[in-house]
Amino acid sequence: MKYLLKNLNVFLDNALQPADILITDGIVAAIGQNLLAGGDVAVFDFHGAAALPGLIDPHVHLREPGFAYKETVRTGTLAAARGGYTAICSMPNLKPVPDTLSALREQLDILSRDAAVTVRPYGAITRGEAGAALSDMDALAPWVAGFSDDGRGVQSEALMRAAMERAKALGLPIVAHAEDERLLQKGWAVHDGAYARAHGLTGNDPESEWRQVERDLDLVRETGCAYHVCHVSTRETVALVRLAKFEGLDVSCETGPHYLTLTDGELRDDGRFKMNPPIRSAEDRDALIEGLCDGTVDMIATDHAPHAAQEKAGGLAHSLNGVVGLECAFPVLYTRLVRRGVTSLARLVELMSAAPARRFRLPGGKIAPGEPANIAVFDLEREFEIDPDEFLSMGRATPFAGWRVFGKCLMTLSEGRIAWRDEHV
């Protein structure tokens, strides 16, 4: 199939440049102005919209197999495509947990059948994500983007050391949910700050995150393992990662849109504000933004974590952790960070596309002749309201509901296939 995308502003050499894009058999065949179409080419005129490298999310919960009542591979990857994502990494807290090749194959079969965009799964670090024994890392290695026990931190220092040694030998990263459970109070609901105290809620101490990052970085110094920190939320973690990078350690990290745009002073007693780690203080948010601008924070991940409506109906105290974000992450960040001059569009593309492509060896990250067509087209001037009832994801809980934002996704091509197309294009 051939497609001609006309009258675009294409992201080339870190800037938007007027051009058309010709796609043949899934590959970018040509980029230039006034390209002509043959008789067998489908033509789409975008009237000056922006063609960006397809977004890449290294942290998505697709929930299948095991929890299809929350999300399926099909609904989750369609949601990704609607948000401009062409590739994602799927987390391993599934049933069965992908801790052996036979368990992983069940997930791979579903992905090959139903995924609308490229999906690379993670294998578990430990069997059953129980933190007692290592998974079959050698057998999983050819099929996974790395190893993670996301949802729980690996509590045993000895076991994490062994996992890092094995991951180092296999050439894959450890992707850590950093949380020291000894520092958690039972029943915590929000960040241990002013909101928790004012509303009589149990707070999550930021030390529970950064202390385990501190431990893990000592292990990285021992093992030389590639190490990636999931959903960074505290200023102390940012400082630790900054120092580790200065030392030359093979360390990267991600944060989420909600940590960059919200503080615990904006919480509401609503399950759509409940996630782990929690939304933290203004000082933490500002440190994350500083880290994003100076290169300490490598990438932005949604931690898209859908739940059934009843599981998010218990307010902050009684809802399950997790919010969705695939369908609104780019417009939220473009509106709050780029349009307000906090960072540039080029930096946002790096954070949401090029950096995760490099770190996790995923297709995409640039638009160029000869490359697979992983492209997201956004109307950067179109303002709209985020309405969860319009989501393709089965999850509806997002703290961004009702926000007015700019940057509507018009089309997403993953490996040259149209994965999403706005009905008005």
Steps between C-alpha positions, in 0.01 A plus 500: 500500500621852421408814691576863422472732799469852361555850641669404823753665726738208544732467800843488335834604652326597825264745334171503309552542125232520225496173304298208370575137588467208257468157661542181298464150646533635853820695431553874467582520128539877466472826693469827311273776385242454227537124473270345239279196544445221251169334435539239775594742779261601778540873559435679830520879521583625850490876436813583700476250786822370659647160415703379798690178557253254648488520879649212700386410850730274706243441775150377413271250673301310237346268766473199267533211564331471836312827547308560178211654694729802557658525152586278205795509267267623229342784696829604657693514175217681322510755781874529446450560128233763568751681718772496233699203633653259249685276748464414867651270761251294699544431870510147642249510787271260316353154553703300427797719587751475211772338710558202268493472124182292507322767706628775271379316189139543607552876495698493175220308328245766600733779392560348158125466448359820647760777538433814294852636559840348571518348851814370669425333836713492811586177670467476877809531718374244751270200479142613539636846582520361853857611567624158614677345197613620160289444191634299205680807372711316244199350322308828509786718376452469121136610527498784751606864531640447847406362840259659749289410802295815453240540772750390765859578578744210534555507876796263522833670428664164427230404253518837323879463473455157343238637260730783395789261441283281280348795314849640438607169345188498282544862387162617628397763756347457841188720503434569864189585695694653787314462829634398839200341665653539846440873469134474403217545746210261467209645308681800356296696250692812393833679533611565857439873483256778578199339331543174691525682832205729427273211403609237749649268238801274535792641303757332278848608609719609205786313666331172403591583139839664520651266760453203267638698206801579718546128577459401136753756380756349737427165336539655154844620608585139590349325199514747212139414416283728287242639742178693435287657774125493442260788581740726689304730732739651757766770492739271687476238224573766238812601691617139533455431128677825411802398710500148354507640148784735597692191616441336162267222616266343243189650659180645356166600644146600411231711656131540418281784374315519833822551698603783268170688500332440840580530869338358810344841556275431200374159616134414519342214690452308178653173383629664184764672715620172661821347366830351621719690553260779594489855370745684722591853607564810291869468588507147359319610184743786449799268546357264239455785254856614566622144441298481181662819371859416599495140368482315832150376419537305175142434398132537582282193548129498569493199737161440334327278758131439431257361757130423496273786605409344834870460586549876468178601678634499857659843511862546595486268799335197343562503123766287335818672385525593133383757246482500120681739271581368154231706327579832663869502599635688200241780498533546877878529478501706183254745657658524845869476407553611139234767455594652835869511410619250762670288234514470122310278261834344403565405863150358537551284189828378647330411830196331343655333196873502427629425852276199572570367148873502573483367853265211428599429139159576360417601143450872449632820645553678169346566160739441212503344150561128520368472855178320596210746509442551872329836488246693707321797346380765747304819446695710749256791474182304566369553851270242657378370834622167632190280531562150641165383360659527155800282590561176313662362815268312733649712780344839567683620811724793408584809705489700176127463438351834399832668422513728196806405295660546159633231269240268349628177348370468144677184382745241627699269276678210669747317274322662206152380596228749590437411863281803574330757283276784613165469325535852360828429316 
